[in-house]
Amino acid sequence: MLEMQGIETFYGETQALFGVSLNVGPGEVVALLGPNGAGKTTTLRSVLGLSPPRRGRIHFDKQDITHMPTHRIARMGISWVPDDRRVFPTLTASRNLRLGSRRTRFRAWEQQEMFGIFSALEHLMGRECENMSGGELQMVAISRALLGSPGLVLFDEPSQGLAPLIVQGVMNTIHRLKQEGISVLLVEQNALAALEVSDRVYVMDRGHIGHEGCARELLGNAALRQRLIGV
């Protein structure tokens, strides 16, 4: 579903990614782990065209999107759940969801289905987002991503600042996406939670991919986890 080959991305003259290659298969959940500053968010931004790579190629759904503008990439079926949610604070949850709704070649999700995933969301529809908690905002952000009919969802630190019970709900949602055949690339500091829901894992360090493997194997190998991600 997603293939990155030899991606090199810069901020001005400062290089952030060095030959990054990774792939996400259809209906696969792939974790992207590593310390702060490793290049994980830049990898997502490169996919979205927000930080276009200077070298390398990116393919989504068998099409080259390397130099596409972000709005075209989104319309192809890639959704993003950013680490700071990026909802419109003065608009209601309902308005935010309507703004994110679009149709692609992938499965179309309906608003009623969001209420089935997040039971509290229905009672938040008329509330302005600036009056919501972090967990409530995350419900809106994930629901907005799904209403974009994605084939691939990019999650950037979805558990950041959330209570453990809310984190479990977010991870359950990612598992639900996998069951629905939606691909996920998951950037997450809570490495154990990410590994539990993922099929494969890449570990980044200083802009390089340092490890690639089965998520279950890394989850079960404490010594390797400690060496790679300090957990």
C-alpha positions as CSV (number, residue, x, y, z in Angstrom):
1,M,0.0,0.0,0.0
2,L,2.9,2.4,0.9
3,E,6.5,2.0,-0.3
4,M,9.3,4.5,0.5
5,Q,12.6,4.0,-1.3
6,G,15.8,5.8,-0.4
7,I,14.1,8.9,1.0
8,E,16.3,11.8,1.9
9,T,14.5,14.9,3.4
10,F,16.0,18.2,4.4
11,Y,14.9,21.2,6.4
12,G,16.8,23.9,4.6
13,E,20.4,22.6,4.4
14,T,20.0,20.3,7.4
15,Q,19.4,16.7,6.4
16,A,16.7,14.9,8.5
17,L,16.3,11.6,6.7
18,F,19.1,9.5,5.2
19,G,18.0,6.9,2.7
20,V,14.9,5.8,4.5
21,S,13.2,2.8,3.0
22,L,10.1,1.2,4.4
23,N,6.8,-0.3,3.3
24,V,3.3,-1.0,4.6
25,G,1.2,-3.7,3.1
26,P,-2.6,-3.7,2.6
27,G,-4.3,-4.1,6.0
28,E,-1.0,-4.1,7.8
29,V,-0.2,-2.1,11.0
30,V,3.5,-1.0,11.0
31,A,5.1,0.7,14.0
32,L,7.8,3.3,13.6
33,L,9.7,3.7,16.8
34,G,12.7,5.6,18.0
35,P,13.8,8.5,20.3
36,N,12.7,12.1,19.9
37,G,14.5,13.6,16.9
38,A,15.0,10.3,15.2
39,G,13.1,11.4,12.1
40,K,9.7,9.6,12.7
41,T,7.5,12.7,12.2
42,T,9.6,13.8,9.3
43,T,8.9,10.4,7.7
44,L,5.2,11.0,8.0
45,R,5.6,14.6,6.7
46,S,7.5,13.2,3.7
47,V,4.6,10.8,2.8
48,L,2.1,13.7,3.1
49,G,4.2,16.1,0.9
50,L,4.5,18.5,3.8
51,S,8.3,18.1,3.8
52,P,8.9,16.8,0.3
53,P,12.0,14.5,-0.1
54,R,14.9,15.8,-2.1
55,R,15.8,12.3,-3.2
56,G,14.1,8.9,-3.3
57,R,10.6,7.8,-4.3
58,I,7.3,7.3,-2.5
59,H,4.5,5.1,-3.9
60,F,1.0,4.8,-2.5
61,D,-1.6,2.4,-4.0
62,K,0.9,1.7,-6.9
63,Q,1.1,5.4,-7.8
64,D,4.1,7.7,-7.5
65,I,3.2,10.5,-5.0
66,T,6.7,11.8,-4.4
67,H,6.1,15.3,-5.7
68,M,2.4,15.5,-5.4
69,P,0.8,18.4,-3.4
70,T,-0.6,17.4,-0.1
71,H,-4.3,18.0,-1.0
72,R,-3.9,15.5,-3.9
73,I,-2.2,12.9,-1.7
74,A,-5.1,13.2,0.8
75,R,-7.7,12.7,-1.9
76,M,-6.0,9.5,-3.0
77,G,-6.8,8.0,0.4
78,I,-4.2,8.9,3.0
79,S,-5.4,10.3,6.3
80,W,-3.4,11.8,9.1
81,V,-3.9,11.9,12.9
82,P,-1.3,14.5,14.0
83,D,0.2,14.6,17.4
84,D,-1.5,17.9,18.3
85,R,-4.9,16.8,16.7
86,R,-5.1,20.0,14.7
87,V,-8.9,20.4,14.9
88,F,-10.5,23.8,14.5
89,P,-10.9,24.8,18.1
90,T,-13.8,27.3,17.6
91,L,-15.9,24.8,15.5
92,T,-18.0,22.0,16.9
93,A,-17.1,18.4,16.6
94,S,-19.8,18.0,14.0
95,R,-18.3,20.8,11.8
96,N,-14.8,19.4,12.1
97,L,-16.0,16.0,11.0
98,R,-17.9,17.4,8.0
99,L,-14.8,19.3,6.9
100,G,-12.8,16.0,6.9
101,S,-15.4,14.0,5.0
102,R,-14.4,12.9,1.5
103,R,-14.7,10.0,-0.9
104,T,-11.9,8.0,-2.3
105,R,-11.7,4.5,-3.9
106,F,-11.5,3.0,-0.4
107,R,-14.3,2.1,1.9
108,A,-16.5,5.0,2.9
109,W,-17.2,5.4,6.6
110,E,-20.3,6.9,7.9
111,Q,-20.7,9.2,10.9
112,Q,-22.9,6.7,12.7
113,E,-20.1,4.2,12.6
114,M,-17.9,6.7,14.5
115,F,-20.5,6.6,17.3
116,G,-20.1,2.8,17.4
117,I,-16.4,3.1,17.8
118,F,-16.5,6.1,20.2
119,S,-19.7,5.9,22.2
120,A,-19.1,9.3,23.8
121,L,-18.7,11.1,20.5
122,E,-22.4,11.4,19.7
123,H,-22.8,13.5,22.9
124,L,-19.9,15.8,21.8
125,M,-21.1,16.7,18.3
126,G,-22.5,20.1,19.3
127,R,-19.6,21.1,21.5
128,E,-16.8,23.4,20.4
129,C,-13.5,21.6,20.3
130,E,-11.8,24.2,22.5
131,N,-14.0,23.0,25.3
132,M,-12.9,19.3,25.1
133,S,-10.3,17.2,26.9
134,G,-7.4,15.6,25.2
135,G,-9.2,12.3,24.9
136,E,-12.2,13.8,23.4
137,L,-10.2,15.7,20.9
138,Q,-8.4,12.5,19.9
139,M,-11.9,10.9,19.2
140,V,-12.6,13.8,16.9
141,A,-9.2,13.6,15.1
142,I,-9.4,9.8,14.5
143,S,-13.1,10.0,13.4
144,R,-12.2,12.9,11.0
145,A,-9.4,10.7,9.5
146,L,-11.8,7.8,9.0
147,L,-14.5,9.9,7.4
148,G,-11.8,10.7,4.7
149,S,-12.3,7.1,3.4
150,P,-8.6,6.2,3.9
151,G,-6.7,3.3,2.6
152,L,-3.8,4.3,4.9
153,V,-3.9,6.2,8.2
154,L,-0.8,7.9,9.5
155,F,-0.8,8.1,13.3
156,D,1.6,10.5,15.0
157,E,1.9,9.9,18.8
158,P,-1.8,9.1,19.3
159,S,-1.4,8.3,23.0
160,Q,0.4,11.5,23.8
161,G,-1.0,13.1,26.9
162,L,-3.9,10.6,27.3
163,A,-4.9,8.6,30.3
164,P,-4.1,4.8,30.2
165,L,-7.8,3.9,29.6
166,I,-8.1,6.3,26.7
167,V,-4.8,5.0,25.3
168,Q,-6.2,1.4,25.3
169,G,-9.3,2.7,23.4
170,V,-7.1,4.3,20.8
171,M,-5.1,1.1,20.3
172,N,-8.3,-0.9,20.1
173,T,-9.4,1.5,17.3
174,I,-6.1,0.8,15.4
175,H,-6.8,-2.9,15.7
176,R,-10.3,-2.3,14.3
177,L,-8.8,-0.6,11.3
178,K,-6.6,-3.6,10.6
179,Q,-9.7,-5.8,10.7
180,E,-11.3,-3.5,8.2
181,G,-8.3,-3.9,5.9
182,I,-7.0,-0.3,6.4
183,S,-3.2,0.1,6.5
184,V,-1.7,2.0,9.4
185,L,1.8,3.5,9.9
186,L,2.0,4.2,13.6
187,V,4.5,6.6,15.2
188,E,4.3,6.1,19.0
189,Q,6.5,6.8,22.1
190,N,4.5,4.1,24.1
191,A,6.5,1.4,22.4
192,L,4.9,-1.6,24.2
193,A,1.4,-0.5,23.3
194,A,2.5,0.1,19.7
195,L,4.1,-3.3,19.4
196,E,1.1,-5.1,20.8
197,V,-1.1,-3.9,17.9
198,S,1.5,-3.9,15.1
199,D,2.5,-6.6,12.6
200,R,6.0,-5.2,11.8
201,V,8.2,-2.6,13.3
202,Y,10.9,-0.2,12.1
203,V,13.2,1.5,14.6
204,M,14.8,4.8,13.6
205,D,17.8,6.6,15.0
206,R,19.2,10.0,13.7
207,G,17.4,9.8,10.4
208,H,18.3,6.2,9.6
209,I,16.3,2.9,9.8
210,G,18.3,0.9,12.3
211,H,16.1,-2.1,12.7
212,E,13.3,-3.8,10.8
213,G,11.4,-6.9,12.0
214,C,8.4,-8.6,13.4
215,A,6.7,-6.6,16.1
216,R,5.8,-9.8,18.1
217,E,9.5,-10.8,18.2
218,L,10.6,-7.5,19.4
219,L,7.9,-7.4,22.0
220,G,9.0,-10.8,23.3
221,N,12.8,-10.0,23.3
222,A,13.5,-7.7,26.3
223,A,17.2,-7.5,25.7
224,L,16.8,-6.4,22.1
225,R,14.0,-3.9,23.1
226,Q,16.3,-2.4,25.7
227,R,19.1,-2.0,23.2
228,L,17.0,-0.6,20.4
229,I,14.4,1.6,22.2
230,G,15.4,1.5,25.9
231,V,12.2,-0.2,27.0
